[in-house]
């Protein structure tokens, strides 16, 4: 196995180089056009926070595979556990003949997720599966059907989770009809609505009570920090107010922590920033160091309301993915990656805020831990500038730094570096981003 030993960014060719372009031509002949890639460089190895492509270019990774490789690429504990498990067995299906790794992951989730109540977990493959099954569990436990979600939400690409997701293109356009009994209400977007958390919550709750009825709602599903919608951090008090309303009305409060979980925001889970204890919590992405694994964890009485055979799937909780998760959790604990996420936040936010003040093209800088964003607008306004956002991202890519964009308006650059990223690489990547913003802002 080839593993990179690079320790710094290095460009040997243009981005993408000739080898990546050749692979792109092969791809065009066999891969569906609906599958897109942010940056068509073909990775041959990766380690820590660096990616090496087919042309020998070494790029700084500020994307982490969309918040998946929280522990860094090829984290030793993940690699070692996966190798050991592959040598023993690769699959039996937990629903046929179970194995200890699945139980160990559920035991870890019991201890790590918010709340001291009795919990149960069930494992799946993807974030969308986790969210969809959380809804199934809520409906089975409450006997109700309605599900409430929020503006700017993203919850996945299955039929039900497309219904839960707010943005049409590219996630929903042309794929309907969608699952029924899904209702959308306003969330909290402090930069654009100017509301306090309790004020935004009152508007949302009023809409729920008037248009649906609290006694009809099975679940309220929300991201503690919205991801694809623009890394929108709700105003303080928004989440606690909704959680309290759910408790008062017998509604299951579901936290979609697929992107925010596993130390990404400086805590093991973003819900704990305001001491919110979800009834159910959906996790995936950062749980297993790059292998496909997801979970629903929550109150025992809710998960146990589903009868035997009602939850599961052939690959859910695959033994190799479980081994990876245990290695990932071990790494997070031993390296204190929650504190590392706060280190990244403390380094990045002041520089982005200074850049916003200097250039006038960044309307808002926000985020927690290593889940950070800059929202680009036309100077002197709050009008989204998606074109500038795209140019900034492309300039970073050409310079060998992988950044991602997001947002309902396509005007947010998001930073999701591995939590283990060195201070030196973080500084270098930020310098590239600053140069890109300064250069593109005057065009």
DAMO-V166644 format. One record per residue. N is the residue number from 1. PSI is psi as a letter, one per 40 degrees, with the letter a starting at -180 (none if undefined). NEAR is the number of other ideal C-beta (glycine too) atoms within 8 Angstrom. Layout:
# DAMO-V166644
n->N psi->PSI near->NEAR
n->N psi->PSI near->NEAR
This chain:
# DAMO-V166644
n->1 psi->h near->2
n->2 psi->h near->5
n->3 psi->h near->7
n->4 psi->i near->10
n->5 psi->e near->5
n->6 psi->i near->9
n->7 psi->e near->4
n->8 psi->i near->9
n->9 psi->h near->12
n->10 psi->h near->9
n->11 psi->h near->10
n->12 psi->d near->7
n->13 psi->i near->9
n->14 psi->i near->6
n->15 psi->h near->12
n->16 psi->i near->12
n->17 psi->i near->15
n->18 psi->d near->7
n->19 psi->d near->10
n->20 psi->d near->14
n->21 psi->d near->10
n->22 psi->d near->8
n->23 psi->d near->10
n->24 psi->d near->11
n->25 psi->d near->8
n->26 psi->d near->8
n->27 psi->d near->8
n->28 psi->d near->7
n->29 psi->e near->5
n->30 psi->e near->5
n->31 psi->h near->6
n->32 psi->h near->4
n->33 psi->d near->4
n->34 psi->e near->4
n->35 psi->h near->6
n->36 psi->i near->5
n->37 psi->h near->5
n->38 psi->d near->8
n->39 psi->h near->8
n->40 psi->f near->8
n->41 psi->h near->14
n->42 psi->h near->11
n->43 psi->h near->9
n->44 psi->d near->7
n->45 psi->i near->9
n->46 psi->i near->11
n->47 psi->h near->11
n->48 psi->b near->11
n->49 psi->f near->12
n->50 psi->i near->17
n->51 psi->h near->11
n->52 psi->h near->13
n->53 psi->a near->16
n->54 psi->e near->11
n->55 psi->e near->12
n->56 psi->e near->10
n->57 psi->i near->14
n->58 psi->h near->14
n->59 psi->i near->14
n->60 psi->h near->13
n->61 psi->h near->15
n->62 psi->f near->14
n->63 psi->d near->11
n->64 psi->f near->13
n->65 psi->f near->7
n->66 psi->g near->9
n->67 psi->f near->12
n->68 psi->d near->10
n->69 psi->f near->14
n->70 psi->d near->18
n->71 psi->e near->16
n->72 psi->i near->13
n->73 psi->h near->13
n->74 psi->f near->11
n->75 psi->h near->14
n->76 psi->d near->7
n->77 psi->d near->12
n->78 psi->d near->17
n->79 psi->d near->10
n->80 psi->d near->9
n->81 psi->d near->12
n->82 psi->d near->13
n->83 psi->d near->8
n->84 psi->d near->9
n->85 psi->d near->14
n->86 psi->d near->8
n->87 psi->e near->5
n->88 psi->d near->6
n->89 psi->i near->7
n->90 psi->d near->7
n->91 psi->i near->8
n->92 psi->e near->9
n->93 psi->h near->8
n->94 psi->d near->11
n->95 psi->e near->6
n->96 psi->c near->5
n->97 psi->h near->5
n->98 psi->i near->6
n->99 psi->i near->11
n->100 psi->d near->5
n->101 psi->d near->12
n->102 psi->d near->13
n->103 psi->d near->9
n->104 psi->d near->10
n->105 psi->d near->16
n->106 psi->d near->13
n->107 psi->d near->8
n->108 psi->d near->11
n->109 psi->d near->13
n->110 psi->d near->10
n->111 psi->d near->6
n->112 psi->d near->8
n->113 psi->i near->12
n->114 psi->i near->9
n->115 psi->i near->7
n->116 psi->e near->2
n->117 psi->i near->7
n->118 psi->h near->5
n->119 psi->i near->12
n->120 psi->i near->11
n->121 psi->i near->13
n->122 psi->i near->11
n->123 psi->i near->13
n->124 psi->a near->15
n->125 psi->d near->11
n->126 psi->i near->10
n->127 psi->d near->15
n->128 psi->d near->11
n->129 psi->d near->15
n->130 psi->d near->16
n->131 psi->d near->17
n->132 psi->d near->12
n->133 psi->d near->13
n->134 psi->d near->17
n->135 psi->d near->15
n->136 psi->d near->11
n->137 psi->d near->17
n->138 psi->d near->17
n->139 psi->d near->13
n->140 psi->d near->10
n->141 psi->d near->11
n->142 psi->d near->11
n->143 psi->e near->5
n->144 psi->i near->10
n->145 psi->d near->7
n->146 psi->i near->12
n->147 psi->h near->16
n->148 psi->h near->13
n->149 psi->a near->15
n->150 psi->i near->13
n->151 psi->i near->11
n->152 psi->e near->13
n->153 psi->i near->16
n->154 psi->h near->13
n->155 psi->e near->13
n->156 psi->a near->14
n->157 psi->e near->7
n->158 psi->i near->9
n->159 psi->d near->8
n->160 psi->d near->11
n->161 psi->d near->13
n->162 psi->d near->13
n->163 psi->d near->10
n->164 psi->d near->14
n->165 psi->i near->15
n->166 psi->d near->11
n->167 psi->h near->11
n->168 psi->c near->5
n->169 psi->h near->6
n->170 psi->e near->4
n->171 psi->d near->10
n->172 psi->d near->11
n->173 psi->h near->7
n->174 psi->e near->4
n->175 psi->e near->7
n->176 psi->i near->5
n->177 psi->i near->2
n->178 psi->i near->11
n->179 psi->i near->7
n->180 psi->i near->5
n->181 psi->f near->7
n->182 psi->h near->12
n->183 psi->h near->11
n->184 psi->h near->9
n->185 psi->i near->12
n->186 psi->i near->9
n->187 psi->a near->15
n->188 psi->h near->12
n->189 psi->g near->11
n->190 psi->d near->10
n->191 psi->d near->8
n->192 psi->d near->6
n->193 psi->e near->8
n->194 psi->e near->4
n->195 psi->i near->10
n->196 psi->i near->8
n->197 psi->d near->15
n->198 psi->d near->9
n->199 psi->d near->8
n->200 psi->d near->16
n->201 psi->d near->14
n->202 psi->d near->9
n->203 psi->d near->11
n->204 psi->d near->13
n->205 psi->d near->11
n->206 psi->d near->8
n->207 psi->d near->10
n->208 psi->d near->15
n->209 psi->d near->9
n->210 psi->d near->6
n->211 psi->e near->6
n->212 psi->d near->11
n->213 psi->h near->8
n->214 psi->d near->10
n->215 psi->e near->7
n->216 psi->e near->8
n->217 psi->h near->15
n->218 psi->d near->12
n->219 psi->i near->16
n->220 psi->h near->14
n->221 psi->h near->14
n->222 psi->i near->13
n->223 psi->h near->15
n->224 psi->d near->14
n->225 psi->h near->15
n->226 psi->h near->14
n->227 psi->c near->12
n->228 psi->d near->9
n->229 psi->e near->16
n->230 psi->e near->15
n->231 psi->f near->16
n->232 psi->h near->12
n->233 psi->h near->8
n->234 psi->i near->15
n->235 psi->i near->10
n->236 psi->h near->7
n->237 psi->e near->11
n->238 psi->d near->14
n->239 psi->d near->13
n->240 psi->d near->11
n->241 psi->d near->13
n->242 psi->d near->14
n->243 psi->d near->12
n->244 psi->d near->8
n->245 psi->d near->12
n->246 psi->d near->12
n->247 psi->d near->8
n->248 psi->d near->6
n->249 psi->e near->9
n->250 psi->f near->5
n->251 psi->h near->13
n->252 psi->h near->15
n->253 psi->h near->14
n->254 psi->h near->17
n->255 psi->h near->15
n->256 psi->g near->12
n->257 psi->f near->14
n->258 psi->d near->15
n->259 psi->d near->13
n->260 psi->e near->13
n->261 psi->i near->15
n->262 psi->g near->13
n->263 psi->e near->15
n->264 psi->d near->17
n->265 psi->e near->15
n->266 psi->e near->13
n->267 psi->i near->10
n->268 psi->d near->10
n->269 psi->i near->15
n->270 psi->d near->14
n->271 psi->d near->14
n->272 psi->e near->10
n->273 psi->d near->10
n->274 psi->f near->9
n->275 psi->f near->6
n->276 psi->h near->13
n->277 psi->h near->9
n->278 psi->i near->13
n->279 psi->d near->11
n->280 psi->i near->18
n->281 psi->h near->15
n->282 psi->h near->17
n->283 psi->i near->17
n->284 psi->b near->15
n->285 psi->c near->13
n->286 psi->e near->15
n->287 psi->d near->13
n->288 psi->f near->13
n->289 psi->f near->14
n->290 psi->e near->9
n->291 psi->i near->12
n->292 psi->h near->9
n->293 psi->i near->17
n->294 psi->i near->17
n->295 psi->i near->16
n->296 psi->h near->16
n->297 psi->h near->13
n->298 psi->a near->14
n->299 psi->h near->11
n->300 psi->d near->9
n->301 psi->d near->7
n->302 psi->d near->13
n->303 psi->d near->15
n->304 psi->e near->7
n->305 psi->e near->8
n->306 psi->h near->10
n->307 psi->i near->4
n->308 psi->h near->3
n->309 psi->e near->6
n->310 psi->e near->8
n->311 psi->i near->9
n->312 psi->a near->8
n->313 psi->i near->7
n->314 psi->d near->5
n->315 psi->e near->9
n->316 psi->h near->13
n->317 psi->f near->13
n->318 psi->i near->13
n->319 psi->d near->15
n->320 psi->d near->12
n->321 psi->d near->13
n->322 psi->d near->18
n->323 psi->d near->13
n->324 psi->d near->16
n->325 psi->d near->15
n->326 psi->d near->13
n->327 psi->d near->16
n->328 psi->d near->18
n->329 psi->d near->12
n->330 psi->d near->9
n->331 psi->d near->16
n->332 psi->d near->16
n->333 psi->d near->7
n->334 psi->d near->7
n->335 psi->e near->9
n->336 psi->f near->8
n->337 psi->e near->13
n->338 psi->d near->13
n->339 psi->d near->8
n->340 psi->d near->13
n->341 psi->d near->17
n->342 psi->d near->10
n->343 psi->d near->9
n->344 psi->d near->15
n->345 psi->d near->14
n->346 psi->d near->8
n->347 psi->d near->12
n->348 psi->d near->12
n->349 psi->d near->11
n->350 psi->d near->8
n->351 psi->d near->10
n->352 psi->d near->12
n->353 psi->d near->9
n->354 psi->d near->8
n->355 psi->d near->13
n->356 psi->d near->14
n->357 psi->d near->7
n->358 psi->d near->7
n->359 psi->d near->10
n->360 psi->e near->9
n->361 psi->e near->12
n->362 psi->h near->14
n->363 psi->d near->8
n->364 psi->h near->8
n->365 psi->h near->12
n->366 psi->i near->10
n->367 psi->i near->14
n->368 psi->i near->12
n->369 psi->b near->16
n->370 psi->f near->17
n->371 psi->g near->17
n->372 psi->i near->17
n->373 psi->i near->14
n->374 psi->h near->13
n->375 psi->h near->15
n->376 psi->h near->15
n->377 psi->i near->13
n->378 psi->h near->7
n->379 psi->h near->6
n->380 psi->e near->4
n->381 psi->i near->6
n->382 psi->e near->7
n->383 psi->h near->6
n->384 psi->i near->11
n->385 psi->g near->11
n->386 psi->d near->10
n->387 psi->d near->6
n->388 psi->d near->12
n->389 psi->d near->15
n->390 psi->d near->10
n->391 psi->d near->10
n->392 psi->d near->15
n->393 psi->d near->13
n->394 psi->d near->8
n->395 psi->d near->12
n->396 psi->d near->14
n->397 psi->d near->13
n->398 psi->d near->8
n->399 psi->e near->10
n->400 psi->f near->13
n->401 psi->h near->13
n->402 psi->h near->13
n->403 psi->i near->14
n->404 psi->i near->12
n->405 psi->i near->12
n->406 psi->a near->12
n->407 psi->i near->14
n->408 psi->d near->9
n->409 psi->e near->8
n->410 psi->f near->11
n->411 psi->f near->14
n->412 psi->h near->15
n->413 psi->h near->13
n->414 psi->i near->12
n->415 psi->h near->13
n->416 psi->f near->12
n->417 psi->i near->14
n->418 psi->i near->14
n->419 psi->e near->17
n->420 psi->e near->13
n->421 psi->h near->13
n->422 psi->i near->8
n->423 psi->d near->7
n->424 psi->d near->7
n->425 psi->d near->14
n->426 psi->d near->13
n->427 psi->d near->9
n->428 psi->d near->11
n->429 psi->d near->13
n->430 psi->d near->11
n->431 psi->d near->8
n->432 psi->d near->13
n->433 psi->d near->15
n->434 psi->d near->10
n->435 psi->d near->10
n->436 psi->d near->12
n->437 psi->d near->14
n->438 psi->d near->11
n->439 psi->d near->9
n->440 psi->d near->11
n->441 psi->d near->10
n->442 psi->e near->5
n->443 psi->none near->5
